[in-house]
Amino acid sequence: MDKLIDKLLIFDAHSDTANVLIRDSYYFIEENKSHLNNIKIKEGGLKAQIFAIWVNASYPLGKSEKKALLLYDALEKNIFKPGYGNKVTSTSEMDIALKNKKLACWIFLEGGHIIENSIEKLNSFYSLGVRGMTLVHMKNTDWADSSGDDPKWNGLTNFGREIIKKMNEIGMAIDISHSSDKTVEDVLQITSKPIMASHSCARSLCNIPRNIPDNLIKEIAESGGFIGINFFPGFLSKKIYDQLMKNLEKNKKWYDEKMIEYKENPEMLDKITIELFKKMVVGNDKVDLNTVIDHIKHVADVGGIDCVGLGSDFDGIPSTPTGLTDVSCYPNLVNNLSERGFNLKEIEKTMGLNLYNFLKKINK
């Protein structure tokens, strides 16, 4: 199996490592308890990674772009410049990085609020090398509805449609994870290119708004799109999600008060949000990596084996499945996929080839 890991293109569609790097400049080169670093990458056989630039959607107006640039700089200083990985903006550049045995590193924005209602800022991030954007996060933007918020726009606004067309035009991947169903439907109606859900799960197996229903899985697949399965237990199991919501209710008053107290202090808003995530997973049940495979199999059954892959959300989730606790555990996932009846070709597709083929349709 070790030899197979060396041969596989293991390519994950979503990690929040930039947010760890900005807090600890030695993170990527030292052993630690986080999910993704240089040592664990080598152990797990990871060849390529989409790094998300996540900015808290609760930031006051005018603060999001600045934080995103700081996160981008953290990736530059700690991964690209030291040579641990190569920033890539196309599958052609990715091919070169892989040939040179370098981690191929893509950069996406996580949350359309980061561009602060400006197509010019979207263009600026593209110029820096950003090649995808998750349209929303847990709150609606001024132009699109989120699955984590009450509907405000009934999907996309006219400006939201302009953003989709611009992303198509410049070759930026459209990521609908976190989007409301209506937003996804609107995107599918107007996009000229395939779309992706970088880190989502199947709603049929865990019935929550954050996950994707079967009809949209089919439509995304039919567009030539991609769905990366999220490793967060709360998105994999409805029972665990319900436990999270109970913990959230217990801590909601504390959280709301803190968010008001520090509403003009982005650094404190991040600390409070991270602390809330930690409180939400206290006492939760466990799932193992076979629950991840359940979601992989379901998406493959509904949309076909060519649409599904990895969307770990490593370094952005406060708990993980047993047996899949960090990036070094990918050999466990490969073994279990084989035991569950996936053949070599299906494993190759699921572990990274599908994501590569999707991005090739967007940006060769």
PELINGI-V722201 format. One record per pair of residues at least 6 apart in sequence whose ideal C-beta (glycine too) atoms are under 7 Angstrom apart, sorted by the first residue. I is the first residue (numbers start at 1). J is the second residue. If there is no record, write none. Layout:
BEGIN
I & J
I & J
END
This chain:
BEGIN
1 & 331
1 & 334
1 & 335
4 & 334
5 & 45
5 & 330
5 & 331
5 & 334
6 & 45
8 & 45
8 & 334
8 & 348
8 & 351
8 & 352
9 & 47
9 & 48
9 & 351
9 & 352
9 & 353
9 & 356
10 & 45
10 & 46
10 & 47
10 & 330
10 & 351
10 & 352
11 & 47
11 & 48
11 & 352
11 & 355
11 & 356
12 & 46
12 & 49
12 & 50
12 & 310
12 & 311
12 & 312
13 & 50
13 & 198
13 & 199
13 & 228
13 & 309
13 & 310
13 & 311
13 & 355
14 & 50
14 & 52
14 & 198
14 & 199
14 & 228
14 & 311
14 & 312
14 & 313
15 & 36
15 & 49
15 & 51
15 & 52
15 & 312
15 & 314
15 & 315
15 & 316
16 & 52
16 & 54
16 & 313
16 & 315
16 & 316
17 & 36
17 & 51
17 & 315
18 & 51
18 & 52
18 & 53
18 & 71
18 & 74
18 & 75
19 & 54
19 & 71
19 & 315
20 & 27
20 & 34
20 & 315
21 & 27
21 & 28
21 & 74
21 & 75
21 & 78
22 & 70
22 & 71
22 & 74
25 & 78
27 & 34
27 & 37
28 & 37
28 & 38
28 & 78
28 & 79
28 & 84
29 & 38
31 & 39
34 & 315
35 & 314
35 & 315
35 & 326
35 & 327
36 & 314
36 & 315
36 & 326
36 & 327
38 & 84
40 & 326
40 & 327
40 & 328
41 & 103
41 & 327
43 & 328
44 & 327
44 & 328
44 & 329
44 & 330
44 & 331
45 & 330
45 & 331
46 & 103
46 & 327
46 & 330
47 & 98
47 & 103
47 & 104
47 & 352
48 & 94
48 & 103
48 & 104
48 & 352
49 & 103
49 & 105
50 & 106
50 & 108
50 & 198
51 & 75
51 & 105
51 & 106
51 & 107
52 & 108
52 & 110
53 & 68
53 & 71
53 & 72
53 & 107
53 & 108
53 & 109
53 & 110
54 & 110
54 & 111
54 & 316
55 & 64
55 & 67
55 & 68
55 & 111
55 & 114
56 & 269
56 & 270
56 & 273
57 & 111
57 & 113
57 & 137
57 & 138
57 & 139
58 & 259
58 & 269
59 & 67
59 & 266
59 & 269
60 & 263
60 & 264
62 & 116
63 & 266
64 & 113
64 & 114
64 & 116
65 & 114
65 & 116
65 & 121
67 & 266
68 & 109
68 & 114
72 & 107
72 & 128
75 & 107
79 & 85
79 & 105
80 & 86
80 & 87
80 & 105
84 & 103
85 & 102
85 & 103
85 & 105
86 & 97
86 & 102
86 & 104
86 & 105
87 & 105
87 & 107
87 & 129
88 & 94
88 & 97
88 & 104
88 & 105
88 & 106
89 & 129
89 & 131
89 & 363
90 & 363
90 & 364
91 & 356
91 & 359
91 & 360
91 & 363
91 & 364
92 & 364
94 & 104
97 & 104
98 & 104
106 & 131
107 & 129
107 & 130
107 & 131
108 & 130
108 & 131
108 & 132
108 & 133
108 & 134
108 & 175
109 & 125
109 & 130
109 & 133
109 & 134
110 & 134
110 & 137
111 & 134
111 & 136
111 & 137
112 & 133
112 & 135
112 & 136
112 & 141
112 & 143
112 & 144
113 & 141
115 & 121
115 & 122
115 & 125
117 & 142
119 & 162
119 & 163
119 & 166
122 & 163
122 & 166
126 & 170
126 & 172
131 & 172
131 & 173
131 & 363
132 & 172
132 & 173
132 & 175
133 & 167
133 & 172
133 & 175
134 & 175
134 & 177
134 & 178
134 & 198
135 & 144
135 & 174
135 & 175
135 & 176
135 & 179
135 & 183
136 & 144
136 & 146
136 & 178
136 & 179
137 & 146
137 & 178
138 & 146
138 & 148
138 & 149
138 & 178
139 & 146
139 & 148
139 & 149
140 & 146
140 & 149
140 & 152
140 & 153
143 & 156
143 & 157
143 & 159
143 & 160
143 & 163
144 & 153
144 & 156
144 & 160
144 & 179
144 & 183
145 & 151
145 & 152
145 & 153
145 & 155
145 & 180
145 & 182
145 & 183
146 & 178
146 & 179
146 & 180
147 & 178
147 & 179
147 & 180
147 & 209
147 & 210
148 & 178
148 & 210
151 & 180
151 & 182
154 & 182
155 & 180
155 & 182
155 & 183
155 & 185
155 & 186
156 & 183
156 & 186
156 & 187
161 & 190
164 & 174
164 & 187
164 & 190
164 & 191
165 & 190
167 & 174
168 & 191
168 & 192
168 & 193
171 & 362
171 & 363
173 & 196
173 & 359
173 & 362
174 & 187
174 & 191
174 & 195
175 & 196
175 & 197
175 & 198
176 & 183
176 & 184
176 & 187
176 & 195
176 & 197
177 & 197
177 & 198
177 & 199
177 & 200
181 & 213
181 & 216
184 & 216
187 & 195
188 & 195
188 & 219
188 & 223
193 & 361
193 & 362
194 & 223
194 & 224
194 & 225
194 & 358
194 & 361
195 & 220
195 & 223
195 & 225
196 & 225
196 & 226
196 & 358
197 & 212
197 & 220
197 & 227
197 & 228
198 & 228
198 & 311
199 & 228
199 & 230
199 & 311
199 & 313
200 & 211
200 & 212
200 & 227
200 & 230
200 & 311
201 & 211
201 & 229
201 & 230
201 & 235
201 & 236
201 & 295
202 & 211
202 & 212
202 & 217
202 & 295
202 & 298
202 & 299
203 & 211
203 & 212
203 & 213
204 & 214
204 & 298
205 & 294
205 & 295
205 & 298
206 & 235
206 & 236
206 & 237
206 & 238
206 & 241
207 & 238
208 & 235
208 & 238
208 & 241
210 & 235
211 & 235
212 & 227
214 & 302
217 & 227
217 & 299
217 & 302
217 & 303
218 & 302
218 & 303
220 & 227
220 & 303
220 & 307
221 & 303
221 & 304
221 & 307
224 & 361
225 & 307
225 & 358
226 & 307
226 & 309
226 & 354
226 & 355
226 & 358
227 & 299
227 & 303
227 & 307
227 & 308
228 & 309
228 & 310
228 & 311
228 & 355
229 & 292
229 & 295
229 & 296
229 & 299
229 & 308
229 & 310
229 & 311
230 & 311
230 & 313
231 & 292
231 & 312
231 & 313
231 & 317
231 & 320
231 & 321
231 & 324
232 & 313
232 & 317
233 & 240
233 & 284
233 & 287
233 & 319
233 & 321
234 & 240
234 & 241
234 & 244
236 & 287
236 & 291
236 & 292
236 & 295
237 & 287
237 & 291
239 & 285
240 & 284
240 & 285
240 & 287
243 & 283
243 & 284
243 & 285
244 & 280
244 & 281
244 & 284
247 & 279
247 & 280
247 & 282
248 & 280
251 & 276
251 & 279
255 & 272
255 & 276
258 & 272
259 & 269
259 & 272
262 & 268
262 & 269
262 & 272
277 & 318
278 & 318
280 & 318
281 & 318
281 & 319
284 & 319
286 & 322
287 & 321
288 & 321
288 & 322
288 & 323
289 & 321
289 & 323
289 & 324
289 & 332
289 & 333
289 & 336
290 & 336
291 & 321
292 & 321
292 & 324
293 & 336
293 & 337
293 & 340
296 & 308
296 & 350
299 & 307
299 & 308
300 & 308
305 & 346
305 & 349
306 & 349
306 & 354
307 & 354
308 & 350
308 & 354
309 & 350
309 & 352
309 & 354
309 & 355
310 & 351
314 & 326
314 & 327
323 & 329
323 & 332
324 & 332
324 & 333
334 & 347
334 & 351
337 & 347
337 & 350
338 & 347
342 & 350
END
